[in-house]
Amino acid sequence: MLRQPEFHLFVFCLLFMLINWPFLAISAKSGLMSIFMYLFVIWSMLILLLFLIQRSLRGNGSGEDRDKKGGG
């Protein structure tokens, strides 16, 4: 699932929506600290998803690179 380009597009659109005006306005009603916490959580989710996607894509090509170099 993490290797599919459609999933990458879905993650981009979802996170892009979450950091735009309507959702920020909802969290702004509770105060400035809630906006910072909201953005920190969204940012953390982005970092985690990018890490998981990178790990799944790296696992795909690591065996091919080793065979081309003659190491295995």
PyMOL commands that set and color helices and strands:
alter all, ss='L'
color gray80, all
select helices_A, chain A and resi 5-18+21-28+32-69
alter helices_A, ss='H'
color red, helices_A
deselect
rebuild
show_as cartoon
